[in-house]
Amino acid sequence: MQIKFREFNPFDSWFWWQFSTTPSAAEKQYVEEVFRSWFFLGKLGGFNAENIQIQETGLDLNYLQYDEDYADQSFMALMHNMGEFEYQGQWGRCWFDLGTSDAIALDVLVNALRQFSKDYVEIEVLCIGGQNNDWSIDQDYSSFNNGDSYN
């Protein structure tokens, strides 16, 4: 799966993906669940790079002393909004306001979609940000769009 970054604004960003063939309804649903799960973790503050105590500990997690005060003092890193999924031919897209979530969120999404593409539904390209020349974006679509039930 090829990963492309375009103009990127975390508060107003489109994610585009191209399937290897025109996707079935079930294949669309599978991909949507990956994005929805990722977004839900983001809404809960799961992508906070300021508080990665466990990762920074290393391999030996035996008797780890988790510092709740440190965790409470870290800046909140929450995703804000998610739009509706749209499809055109082999392409899918969805709009996100990633809010204050950290870039680690993008690493998690890319890693998940790469494995998903190998095991379930082949995705040839994932584009993060920007526009597709052959599929225009409604300019009224903004970070104030409230298109998904997770908002």
Residue pairs with C-beta under 8 A, 6 or more apart in sequence:
1 113
1 114
1 117
1 122
1 123
1 124
1 125
1 126
2 124
2 125
2 126
3 110
3 125
3 126
3 128
4 125
4 126
4 127
4 128
5 127
5 128
5 129
6 127
6 128
6 129
6 130
6 131
7 129
7 130
8 128
8 129
8 130
9 129
10 97
10 98
10 99
10 101
11 80
11 97
11 98
11 99
11 143
12 95
12 97
12 142
12 143
13 95
13 96
13 97
13 98
13 128
13 129
14 93
14 94
14 95
14 96
14 129
14 130
14 131
14 137
15 35
15 93
15 94
15 95
15 96
15 126
15 127
15 128
15 129
16 91
16 92
16 93
16 125
16 126
16 127
16 130
16 132
17 31
17 91
17 92
17 93
17 113
17 123
17 125
17 126
17 127
18 90
18 91
18 92
18 123
18 124
18 125
19 27
19 90
19 91
19 92
19 121
19 122
19 123
19 124
20 90
20 122
20 123
20 124
21 90
21 122
22 89
22 90
23 31
23 87
23 90
23 92
23 121
27 121
28 85
28 87
28 92
30 116
30 120
30 121
31 92
31 116
31 121
31 123
32 85
34 109
34 112
34 113
34 116
35 82
35 85
35 94
35 109
36 82
36 150
38 105
38 108
38 109
38 112
39 79
39 82
39 96
39 148
39 150
40 150
41 47
41 108
42 78
42 79
42 98
42 99
42 101
42 105
43 78
43 79
43 150
44 78
45 76
45 77
45 78
45 101
46 105
47 77
47 79
47 101
47 102
47 104
47 105
47 108
48 74
48 75
48 76
48 77
48 101
48 102
49 77
49 102
49 103
49 104
50 74
50 75
50 77
50 102
51 70
51 71
51 74
52 104
53 64
53 66
53 67
53 70
53 71
54 61
54 64
54 66
57 64
75 100
76 100
77 99
77 100
77 101
77 102
78 99
78 100
78 101
79 96
79 97
79 98
79 99
79 101
79 105
80 97
80 98
80 99
80 143
80 151
81 96
81 97
81 99
81 143
81 145
81 146
81 147
81 148
81 151
82 94
82 95
82 96
82 97
82 147
82 148
82 150
82 151
83 94
83 95
83 96
83 141
83 145
83 147
83 148
84 94
84 147
84 148
85 92
85 93
85 94
86 92
86 93
86 94
87 93
88 135
91 132
91 135
93 132
93 135
95 141
95 145
95 147
97 143
98 105
106 128
110 126
113 123
113 126
116 123
117 123
131 137
